Amino acid sequence: MKRSAIKPGTKPMRRSPMSRGMTGLLSRDSFKRSKKKPKQLKTHAKVTKAIELAHYRRVATLPCVRCGIEGFSQVAHSNRYQDGKGAGKKAHYLATFPLCCMRPGIVGCHFEHDQCIGGSRQEMDRRTADYIDDTHRRLGIPK
């Protein structure tokens, strides 16, 4: 049988639901969930300002405030709610201090501080306040 292409300007034939076999009775398949595309979560990525990045770089150049080693420091944020820490939210950028990172065979001070190894939570909070004050003194940031 020879079929011709649809001519421009013509609409396809309309069919009623009854001619397609829909009689008003719902089948078991009509209750199945259709596969929907998963919704993409809206990410609210924080834009780090140039002032914050400059502060982070200055803090990372300082030696570790806990053990004093140079060259392995990384910026550690405060874990105290007084400094702006919250669920899924880091503390204010000025509430940072340098702690050394993990190295082969050595557990770094940053990891130990975050996990409260070697002290209680209250002791770590007291140390954090001292570390922030020491960092501000070294960088010349007024209180």
N, C-alpha and C positions, 0 to 999 in steps of 0.2 A: 504494500500500500504506500502510495506516495504522499509524503507530508510536506506541506508548504510552511514557510516561516510566517510568524505573526506579522501582519501588516501594520505599519504605523497608524496610530489613530484608532485602532480597535481595542476594545477591552476584552479580557478573558471572560468566559462564560461564568455567570454567577450561579451558585448552587445554594439551595436552602439547606439548613441543618438536617431536615428530614431526609433529603436525598443522599446525605453523607452517612446515614445510619444512626444519627443521634435521635433517639426516640423519647428523650426526657428521663430515662432511667440511667442512673449513674453506675458505671462499672467499677470494679475493684481498682483498675488502673487509674481511674480519675482521682483516687484518693492518695496516690503515691506522690511524694514530693518531687518536684522537678529540681534538677541540678542547677542551682543558681551560682553565679560567679561570686566568690567570696569578696566581701566588702574590703576595700583597702583602707587600712587605718590612716587617719590623718596624723602625720608626724609634725610635731611642733618643735623642730630642731632649734635649739638656742643659737643665736648668732653671737659668737664670741667677739667682743669689741677689741679694738687695737690696744686699748689701755690695759685690758685684762691680759691679753697675750704678752704684752711687754712686761707686766708684773710677773707672770708665770716664768718667763725666761730669766728674769732677775733672780727669782727665788731658786730656780733650778741651778744657778751658778754657785750658790752658797754651799758650804759643806753641810753634811748631815747634822742636825741639831742634837741627835741622840748619841751617835758614836763618833762624830767628827771626821769621818772619811770624806775625802774630796774626789770629785769626778764621777760619782755614782748617784748623785742626788736627783730626786724627782719631786715634783710638787705634790704635797699631801694636803687634802682638804680636811677641815675640821668635821668631826662627826657629832658635834653638839648642836642641839636645836636652837640654842641661844645665838649661834652664828648663822642661822638661816637654813640649816639642814632640815630636810623634810623627806617624806616618802617620794622617792624618784627624783629628788632635787638636791643638788649639791649646795654646799655652804657658799657664802659670799666670797668673791675672789680675794678679798683682803684677809680672810680667815684661812690662809694657807701657810705652809712652812715646809722646809726641805727635809726629807727623809731618804735614806739610801734604798736602792732597789735590790731585788734578789740577784745574786750572782751564783755561778756554778759552785755548789758546795756550801753556800752561805745563805741563810735566810735573812732577807733585808729588814731593816727597821720599819719600813713602811708597812710591810705585811704584818709584822709583830704588833705594831701599834693598832692597825685596823682590826686585828683579831683579838685584841686585849691579852696578848701573850705576855706573861710576866707582871700582871697587875689586874686590878679590878676595873670596872667601867668608870667608877668615880675617880680612881687614880689616873686613868688615861685622860679623863676630862680635865683634871688639874694640870697634867703634863701638857695637854693641848694648849691651854691658856698660857702657860709659860713659854711654850715653843712659839706661839704667835707673837707674844711680846718680844721675845728674843729676835725673831725675824724682822719685826718692825724696827727694832733698835738698830740692827745691822744695816737695814736698807735706808734708815733715816726717815721713816714714816712717823709723823707725830701721832700721839694718842688721841 
